[in-house]
Amino acid sequence: MSTLQQASGSERRIDLDWVRILAFGLLIFYHVGMLYVSWGFHIKSEHRLTFLEPAMLVLNPWRLSLLFLVSGVASRFMLGKLRLVAFAGARSVRLLIPLVFGMLVIVPPQSYLQIVEALGYPAGFADYYLYHYLAFSAQFCPNPCIVQPTWNHLWFVVYLWVYTMALAGVLALWPAAADWIGEKLAAALAGPWLLVLPCLLFVAWRLFLSPIFPSTHALFGDWYNHADYATSFLIGFLLARQGGIWHDIERQRWTALVLAAVCFAVFVFAYAGLFPRSPMLRWSAGSAYGCYQWVAMVAVLGFARRHLTADGAARRYLTDAIFPYYIVHQTAIIMIAHALQGSGLSAASEATIVISGTALTCAVIYEVARRIFWLRPLFGLRMEPRSVAGIAQQLPA
């Protein structure tokens, strides 16, 4: 869908392919972890492994923002090959078809099993699907009160499409905006400012929007998440062709990593409740969280640019496979975890089965979908398999 190239236009951005693959891969493990921690999820395991929470907190502030940033880069390179109308159309096809299919076919078992475990829903899946899931209203209120049909984990696809269409609208009115603003932004971020100025934005969103607009992923009213993710998307889009910035990101990777460790430590100390709650503590925690988001992304991108440059069959395979894996993975996790309820397995055995079963399910569905012409667009794949040689790598999401 969108070619990731170096600013010279002659090299593939293999590093960003790997970043996207690894970020989506971590997302699968993260959602398995959600079965075991104290935070809310669609269903829960009988086991509680709260020691996982610090490790998950390492990922939580930046993992999704990073995906939006990489998607912004991808969109910029795609626009270099397509006219604006064709770009908007291609993105809509690759995002909206899997979204609708996912909401009608992939996601419903998640909601059904959530209701079964939360409320002991006595009827079967067909009754639930026809009379509740397709009701286009809030169901089972007051708890859990789910608006159905729902997109659950596919909210990422919705948000990405909205940002893409908004961007296309701006570019229709101001075609030169991407290059002009990108050059100005790159100049402003030269040197140490790369690690400072974006932090201020993420800190502002965390301090002033997050307390008023808690995360919902419901699209409307989700203003903190929109500010966070749209900022990341635009940074990626505007800086995609600014080669000097990418060199700075690589050069400052160790500094970014150290700053990320410091910011994370400050945030965790505040989060752990070791100090009395106060406005100063809230501001300190929010500032540390916002800065951690950005410098962690810079560190990941910098180390990826330096070290994740190896191409091969694995990278080519996973570049195509990871978006279908993303579409399927959460439903697989929930169905397998539900099937293991009451099995008496240890937490380690249960988690191993959930992870391996999810990976196998994703792999099988992808292998089937990519071989059947009419299934390909339902999972965000091209209508025709691309040639292994001669076409630069794509990022469907």
N, C-alpha and C positions, 0 to 999 in steps of 0.2 A: 504493500500500500504506500509506503513512503521510504525513500532511500536515505540511509544514513551514510553520509560521506564526510570526508575531511573538508576543511574550508577550501582547499585547492580544487575540490571537485573531482579528483582523480582516485581517491582512496575510499574504501568502505570504512564506516565507523564500527569496526568489529567490537571495540570496547563497549559501545553503547548497546549493541546487540546482547553482549554478555551481561551488562547491567540489567537490562530488561528481563532476560531469562532468569537471572539469579533473584531479582526482586519478586517476580511472580512465584518462583520456587519457594522463597522464604514465606510468601503469603500462604502457601499451602500448609507449611509447618506451623505457621502462626495460627491458622484456623483450627488445626488439630489441637494446639495448645489451649485454645479457648474452651475445649471440652473440660479441662482440668483446673483452670484457675478460678478465682472467686468472681471474676467479672461476668456480666450477663452474656448469654449466647442462646441460640435457638433451642438446643438441648444440652444437657450436662451429663458427664460421666458420674458414676458413683464415687469415683476417686477424686480427691482434691490435692493438687500438687502446686501449692502456692509458691514454692521455691522457683517455679517457672516465671513468675511475674517480673522479677528484675530483668531477666533475659529478654522477655517480650517487650518490656519498657525500653530496652535499648533500640528496638526496631520501630516501635509504635509511632514516635514523633515524625519520622522522615520516610518510612517505607513507601507510603502512597504518594506523598509529595514528589518523591524521586521518580515514580512512574509517570506522573503528570509532566514533570520536567522533560523526561526522555520522549514522551509523546509530543511535546511541543517542538523538540528538535526534529522529530520525524515529520511533523506537519510542515515545517519550514522547507525541508528538502523535497517533500512531495510537491509543494507549490512551485518549486523550480522546474518541475517536469510537466505540470498540468496548468491549464487555465483555471481561474478561480471557480467558475461554475462546475467544471469537471471535478475539481478538488472537492467541493462541497458535496457533489453527488457521490463520488467514490467513498468518501468518509461516511456518508449516510448509509450507503449500501452495506459497507463492512461493519458498521456499528449497530444500526437499527434492526437489521434482519436477525442477527444473533440475539439482540435484546428481546424482541417480540417472541422469538422462538423460545428463548430461555424463560421468559415469564410464563409462557403457556405450557411448557413441557418440562424444563429442567428444574425450575424453582418450586413448583407445587408440592413435591414430596417433602421438601424442607418444612414448609408451613404446616402440612398435614401432621408430620411427626412431632412438631412443636406443640400442636394442639393436643395430640394424643398424650404426650408426656405431661403437659401442663394441666390438662382438664380431663384426661381420660375419655376423649371423644369416642363414643361407642360404635358409630357407623364406620363403614369402610371408606376407602380412598375415593371411589367413584361418587358416593353421596357427598363427601366433603367438597370434591372438586366442582360438582354441578351446582350445589346449593349454597356453598360458602365462598369457595375460591373465586368463582366467576360472578360474585354478587356485586362487585364494583362499589363496595362500601366497607366501613369498619365492621369487623366481625369479632365475636367472642369478648366484647367489652364487659367489665372494665379491665380485665387482665387475661390475656395479653393485649387485646384490642388491636388487631392487625388490620390495616387497610388492604383489602384484597381486590384484584390480584396485586402482587408485589414483585419488586425486582431483587430484594435481598442483596446478595453480594454483587449483583450486576449494576448496582448504583454507579460504579466506576464508569461503565459504558455510557450511561445516561449523562453523567457530568461531562465526560470527555466530548460527547457529541454536542452538548450545549455550548461548551467553550469554543469548540471548532466552528460552529455556526455563527456565534457572536463574532469571532475573529474574522470569518469570511465577510460578515456584514461591514465591519470596520474597513477591511481592505477594499471592499467594493466602493466605498466612499473616498478612501485615501489609499490608492494603490502603492504609493511609495513609503507608507508608514513603516513597514517591516525593516527596510534597509536604513531609513533615516533614524528611527528610534533605536534600532539595534546598534548603529555606530555611536550614537550619543551615550547609550547605556554602557557599551564596552569601554568608552573613554572614561566614564564616571567610575567604573569598577576597576580601573587599572591599579596594579600594585596591591597594597594592603587593603584598599577599599573593597576589594572582592570579598573579603571576609567580614566586612563591617556593614556596609550599606544594606544588603539584603536582610541581614539580621534585624535591622531596625523595623523593617516591614513585618517580618514574622513575629517579632516581639509585640508590635502594635496590635496585630490581629489577636494574639494570645491574651493580651491584657485587656483589650477594650471590646472585642467581639465575642470571645469564647464564654465569658461569664453570662452574657445576655442571650447568646444563640448557641446552646449546647448542640453537639453533633447529633443529627438525625438521619442523614443521607436520604431525606425525603424530597430533595430538590428545592421545594418552596420553603422559604424561611430559614434555610440552612446556611446563614450568612457567614459564620466563621469558617466553615469548611470551604465555601465558595471563595472567600478571600485567600485562604491558604492554598488551595489547589489551583485556582486560576492564576495566582501569582507565580507558582511553580511552572505552570504551563507556559505562561507568557515569557518568563525568563528563558526557558528552553527555546522557545520559538524565536525570540529576538536575538539570542546569542548564538544560535546554531551555526551561522556562517562567520562568526567573529573569531578567526583562528587564534589571535593573540590571547583571548580570554581562556581558551582551552589549554594553551601552553601555561598560563598563569595558574589554572586549576591544578595542572599536573605539578608544577613547581612548588605550590603551596600545600601540597597534600599532607605533609607531615605536620605542618603548623595547624592545619585544619583538624587533623586527628587529635592533636594535643588539646586544642580548644574544645573539641567535641567531648573529650573525656572530662575536662574540667566542668563544662556546662552540665553534662549529664550527672556528675557527682553532686553538684549544687542542687539540681532538680530533685534527685533521689533523696537527699537529706531532708529537703522540704516536704516531699511527698510522703516520707516515712513517718511524719508526725513527731519528730524528735524535739521540735521547738513549739512553743505556744503559737496558736494561730493569730495572725495580725495582718493588717494591710501591707506592712513592709515585707512579711514573709510571702504573701501572695504575689507581690510585685517581683520579688527576687525569684520565686519559682517560675513565674510566667516569663520573665526575661531569660532565665536559663533555658527554659523549654524552647522558646522561640529561636534563640541563638543556636541551640543544639540542633534544631531542625536543619538550619542552613549549613553550618560548618560540617555536620555529618554528611550531608549530600555532597559537599565539595570534596571531602575526604574520599568518599566512595568513588566519585567521578575521577578524581585525580589518580588514585591507585589503579582504577580500571584502565585509564588511559596509558599508564605506565606498564601494566602487567597483563591485562586481558586483551591481548592483540592476536592470539593464535586462532587461525581459522581452520576449519576442517568439517568433516561430515557431521560431527556432533553439534557444532554451532549451527550449521545449516538446517539440520533436522529440528533442533529445539526452537529456532527462530520461528518456524512455521507452527510447531506443535504447542507452544506455550499458551497462546490465546485460547485454543480449544480446551487445553488443560484447565485454564482459569475458569472457563464457562462451566465445566463439569465438576470441578473439585469439591465445592462445598456441599453439593447434594450427595456426592459419594461419601464424604466424611460423615455427614449426619445419618445417612441410611446405614452405613456399616456400624457406627457407634450405637445406634438404636438397636440393631440386631444383636449386639453384644451385651445389652443390658441384662443383668442377672446371670451372666455366664460364670461368675466367680473368678474371672481372670485377674491376675495382678495388673497394676497400672502399666507396668512396662510391657507385658504381653499384649494387653489391650491396645496400647498406643502403637505398638509394632504392627499389629494386624490392621489398625485403622490407616496408618501411613502406607504400608505396602499395598493394602487393598485399594486405597485411593489412587495410588500411582498406577496400579494395574488397570483399574477402571478407566482412568484418563487415557492411558496408552491404547487400550483396546478401542475405545470410542473414537479416538483420533485416527487410528489406523483404518477403522471402518469408514469414518466420515470422509477422509481424504481420497478414498478410492471410489466413492459414489458421487457422481456429478451433482445430483440435486441436493445432497447433504452438505456439500462444501460451504455454500454461503450461510447455511444455518449455524455453522460453527466459526464464522469469520474467516473462512478460507477463500482464496481466489476461485473463480469458476473453473479455471483451467490451471493445473499444476504448472508452476513456472519452471523454466529450464534451470538446472543446477548451475550451469556455466553461463556467464554473460549477462546476468541480471543482478544488480546490487541488492543487498538484503533489505527486507521489508519489516516494518513494525505495524501489525494490524491494529494495535490499540495504543 
